[in-house]
Amino acid sequence: MKKLIILCAVILGFTITASAQDSQKPEFKFNEEKHDFGKITKGKPVTTVFEYTNVGTEPLILSEVRPTCGCTIADYTKTPVMKGAKGKISITYNAAVASPFSKTIVVTSNAKTPVKNLIILGEVVETVASSR
């Protein structure tokens, strides 16, 4: 019985330690995770910026920001983002074909949620009608 109590205490100790370490990890809080460009003109690149805040306690480090197609370019904050500080991920989409689109950008980091997907979408048209 004594061994069983000691075993339970050890397992409980490991569980508490693991959860305490996890709560100190950095974490994203994006102002938006999906951006709709609406109708955009074919052949004219468009850009949006996804801004995020590190709501964890440790520095947040992005190791990779990878668009899922060659028509999208990503630039991002490459320095560690401290607790409470903001970082940016700039996404540029080059609309080469007239059609609706939905593209995913995979963000890999040291956060509690290590992989995050950002989405851009819209519709590419030959020309955008100007409203007067």
C-alpha positions in Angstrom: 0.0 0.0 0.0 2.9 2.3 0.9 4.5 1.7 -2.5 1.2 2.5 -4.3 0.9 5.8 -2.5 4.5 6.8 -3.3 3.9 5.8 -7.0 0.7 7.9 -7.1 2.6 10.9 -5.5 5.4 10.6 -8.1 3.0 10.5 -11.0 1.1 13.5 -9.6 4.4 15.4 -9.2 5.3 14.7 -12.9 1.9 15.8 -14.0 2.0 19.1 -12.1 5.6 19.8 -13.3 4.6 19.1 -17.0 1.6 21.3 -16.8 3.5 24.1 -15.1 6.2 24.0 -17.8 3.4 24.1 -20.5 1.8 27.1 -19.0 5.0 29.1 -19.3 5.4 28.4 -23.0 4.8 31.3 -25.4 1.4 31.5 -27.2 0.0 33.5 -30.1 -3.0 35.7 -30.0 -3.8 36.9 -33.5 -6.0 39.9 -34.3 -7.3 37.7 -37.3 -6.3 34.3 -38.6 -8.3 34.5 -41.9 -8.2 37.5 -44.3 -10.6 38.0 -47.2 -9.2 40.2 -49.9 -12.6 40.2 -51.7 -12.3 40.9 -55.5 -8.8 41.6 -56.6 -7.3 42.4 -60.1 -5.4 39.7 -61.9 -1.7 40.4 -62.1 -1.7 42.9 -59.2 -0.1 41.5 -56.0 -2.0 42.2 -52.8 -0.6 42.2 -49.2 -2.0 41.8 -45.8 -0.4 41.8 -42.4 -1.3 39.3 -39.6 -0.4 40.9 -36.3 0.0 38.7 -33.2 0.8 39.2 -29.5 2.8 36.8 -27.3 0.4 36.1 -24.5 2.7 33.5 -22.9 5.6 34.1 -20.5 8.5 32.9 -22.5 9.8 34.5 -25.7 8.0 33.4 -28.9 10.2 32.4 -31.8 8.9 31.6 -35.3 11.0 29.0 -36.9 9.2 28.9 -40.2 6.3 30.7 -42.1 5.6 28.6 -45.1 3.0 29.4 -47.8 1.5 26.3 -49.4 1.9 27.6 -53.0 4.5 29.6 -55.0 2.0 32.4 -55.6 2.3 33.6 -52.0 5.3 35.2 -50.3 5.7 35.5 -46.5 7.9 37.8 -44.4 7.8 37.8 -40.7 9.3 39.0 -37.4 12.5 36.9 -37.1 13.6 38.1 -33.6 12.1 36.6 -30.4 8.8 38.3 -29.4 8.8 38.8 -25.7 5.8 38.5 -23.3 3.2 41.1 -24.2 5.0 42.2 -27.3 3.7 42.1 -30.9 5.0 40.5 -34.1 3.9 40.6 -37.7 3.5 38.2 -40.6 3.2 39.9 -43.9 1.7 37.9 -46.7 1.7 38.9 -50.4 -0.4 37.0 -52.9 0.3 37.4 -56.6 -3.0 36.8 -58.5 -2.0 35.2 -61.8 -5.2 33.3 -62.7 -8.8 34.7 -62.6 -10.6 32.4 -60.1 -11.6 32.2 -56.5 -8.7 31.3 -54.2 -8.1 30.1 -50.7 -4.4 29.7 -49.5 -3.0 28.5 -46.3 0.2 29.7 -44.6 1.7 27.3 -42.1 3.4 29.0 -39.1 5.8 26.9 -37.0 7.1 28.1 -33.7 8.0 27.2 -30.1 4.5 28.1 -28.9 2.2 26.0 -26.8 0.3 25.4 -30.1 3.5 24.9 -32.3 1.7 24.9 -35.7 -0.8 27.5 -36.6 -2.6 27.9 -40.0 -3.4 31.4 -41.4 -5.7 31.7 -44.4 -6.1 34.2 -47.2 -8.9 34.1 -49.6 -10.7 36.1 -52.3 -11.6 36.1 -55.9 -9.2 37.1 -58.8 -11.0 38.9 -61.6 -9.7 40.3 -64.9 -10.4 43.9 -63.8 -12.1 45.3 -60.6 -15.0 47.6 -61.5 -14.5 51.0 -59.9 -17.4 52.4 -58.0 -18.2 56.0 -58.6 
